[in-house]
Amino acid sequence: MHTIESELDVQELHRQVVLETDTAQRAEAIAAIRSLLEEERALPHSAEDRASLQVSEMVLDFLEELPARVKQT
């Protein structure tokens, strides 16, 4: 799989999505990761790599919805 060149610290973005309590900061991190996924998707990939990108997006969708699901319980 290709890896796009980015100045963003992916590990820090991950931490912000998973652990961040500031909803605005968390939303910015999710938007940054979505942007990286879109850039990656624009590159040619094998079917397996495209499937991995799709799973990554689904996981991000789940993480984005998680706080709302937790509040409902």
Secondary structure as GFF3:
##gff-version 3
##sequence-region A 1 73
A	DSSP	alpha_helix	10	19	.	.	.	ID=ss1
A	DSSP	alpha_helix	23	41	.	.	.	ID=ss2
A	DSSP	alpha_helix	47	72	.	.	.	ID=ss3
###
